Structure formats: C-alpha cells, structure tokens
Amino acid sequence: MSEQDDLEEIRRRKLEQMKQQAMQQQIAEQQRKAYEQQKYQIMRLILSPEARQRLENIRMVRADFAEQIELQLIQLYSAGRLRGKTPLPDSAFKKLLEQLAQQSNKKKDFKIKKF
C-alpha cells in the first residue's frame, strides 16, 4: 500500500508541476500580447498609414529588421526626437530606413587579408 501511496503522491506532484508550467506559459503569452498591442498603438501614433504599410511589407521579408526598426522608432519617440513630426510621413520613413540600412551594412562589412 505504501508503494501505491508513493506513486499517487508522485502523480499528484507531477500534475501540480504541469499546472504551474501551464499557468506560467499562459501569463507569458498574455504579457507578450499586451506588449504587442502596446507597440501597435505606439506605431499608429508614430507612423502614417503609408509608412505603417511599408513597415508591414518589410516585416514579411525581414521580420528581425522590422522589429529593430520598431524598437528604434519607439526609442526616438520616447526621447522626444520625433515629436512634431508624427505621424511620420512615408517619405521621412524612407529616409530613416535608408539610414538604418546603411548602419546595418557597416556592421556586416569585414575584410579578409591574405598573407
């Protein structure tokens, strides 16, 4: 009987552990959704509809680059460097993208020297 009780206790602990993991995953998913919704609202403030469409097109091709752009735009907006220019028109957004692309290309350059 004690062996059966031990098995029942192990099952109960395992079930409790699985419930906790599921709850943690659910909380993490809710936090991620809230973050995405907040980011979406900020992007609506920062970018014009045409610029938002351009960003979505970029996201389809290079999701990591689009994420980087969003974070930099939010930082600029939070620092007050975009105030008065919002919503950012598509032409200004293109210029910003060109600057970001040049910065990212500089980081990728490397030289191989032959001896």
C-alpha positions as CSV (number, residue, x, y, z in Angstrom):
1,M,0.0,0.0,0.0
2,S,2.8,2.5,0.7
3,E,4.1,1.9,-2.8
4,Q,0.8,2.8,-4.2
5,D,0.6,5.9,-2.0
6,D,4.1,6.9,-3.2
7,L,3.0,6.6,-6.8
8,E,-0.1,8.6,-6.1
9,E,2.0,11.3,-4.4
10,I,4.4,11.4,-7.4
11,R,1.5,11.7,-9.8
12,R,-0.1,14.5,-7.7
13,R,3.2,16.4,-7.7
14,K,3.7,16.0,-11.4
15,L,0.2,17.2,-12.1
16,E,0.7,20.2,-9.9
17,Q,4.0,21.0,-11.6
18,M,2.4,20.7,-15.0
19,K,-0.4,23.1,-13.9
20,Q,2.2,25.6,-12.7
21,Q,4.1,25.4,-16.0
22,A,0.8,25.9,-18.0
23,M,-0.1,28.9,-15.9
24,Q,3.4,30.4,-16.4
25,Q,3.1,29.9,-20.1
26,Q,-0.3,31.5,-20.1
27,I,0.9,34.5,-18.2
28,A,3.9,34.9,-20.5
29,E,1.6,34.7,-23.5
30,Q,-0.7,37.4,-22.1
31,Q,2.3,39.6,-21.4
32,R,3.6,39.1,-24.9
33,K,0.1,40.0,-26.4
34,A,-0.1,43.1,-24.2
35,Y,3.4,44.2,-25.3
36,E,2.5,43.7,-29.0
37,Q,-0.8,45.6,-28.6
38,Q,1.0,48.5,-26.9
39,K,3.7,48.5,-29.6
40,Y,1.0,48.5,-32.3
41,Q,-0.7,51.5,-30.6
42,I,2.6,53.4,-30.5
43,M,3.3,52.6,-34.1
44,R,-0.1,54.1,-35.0
45,L,0.9,57.3,-33.3
46,I,4.4,57.4,-34.9
47,L,3.8,56.4,-38.5
48,S,1.4,57.5,-41.2
49,P,-0.8,54.7,-42.7
50,E,1.5,54.5,-45.8
51,A,4.6,54.2,-43.6
52,R,2.9,51.5,-41.5
53,Q,2.1,49.6,-44.7
54,R,5.8,49.9,-45.7
55,L,6.8,48.5,-42.3
56,E,4.4,45.6,-42.7
57,N,5.9,44.9,-46.1
58,I,9.4,44.9,-44.6
59,R,8.1,42.5,-41.8
60,M,7.0,40.0,-44.5
61,V,10.6,39.9,-45.9
62,R,12.7,40.5,-42.8
63,A,10.9,40.3,-39.5
64,D,14.0,40.8,-37.5
65,F,14.8,44.1,-39.3
66,A,11.2,45.3,-38.9
67,E,11.4,44.6,-35.1
68,Q,14.7,46.6,-35.0
69,I,13.1,49.5,-36.8
70,E,10.1,49.5,-34.4
71,L,12.3,49.5,-31.4
72,Q,14.4,52.3,-32.7
73,L,11.3,54.4,-33.6
74,I,9.9,53.8,-30.1
75,Q,13.2,54.9,-28.6
76,L,13.3,58.1,-30.8
77,Y,9.6,58.8,-30.0
78,S,10.2,58.3,-26.2
79,A,13.3,60.5,-26.3
80,G,11.2,63.3,-27.9
81,R,13.2,63.3,-31.2
82,L,10.1,62.6,-33.3
83,R,7.7,64.9,-31.6
84,G,6.2,67.4,-34.0
85,K,7.0,65.1,-36.9
86,T,4.3,62.5,-36.0
87,P,2.8,60.8,-37.7
88,L,5.9,60.3,-39.7
89,P,5.1,60.5,-43.4
90,D,6.2,57.8,-45.8
91,S,9.0,59.9,-47.4
92,A,10.6,60.7,-44.0
93,F,10.2,57.0,-43.0
94,K,12.1,56.0,-46.3
95,K,15.0,58.3,-45.3
96,L,15.1,56.8,-41.9
97,L,15.1,53.3,-43.4
98,E,18.0,54.3,-45.7
99,Q,20.0,55.5,-42.6
100,L,19.3,52.3,-40.7
101,A,20.2,50.1,-43.7
102,Q,23.5,52.0,-44.1
103,Q,24.2,51.5,-40.4
104,S,23.4,47.8,-40.5
105,N,25.6,47.4,-43.7
106,K,28.5,49.0,-41.9
107,K,28.3,46.4,-39.2
108,K,28.3,43.5,-41.6
109,D,31.4,44.6,-43.6
110,F,34.5,42.7,-42.9
111,K,37.8,42.3,-44.7
112,I,39.9,39.2,-45.3
113,K,43.6,39.9,-45.6
114,K,45.8,37.4,-47.4
115,F,49.3,37.0,-46.3
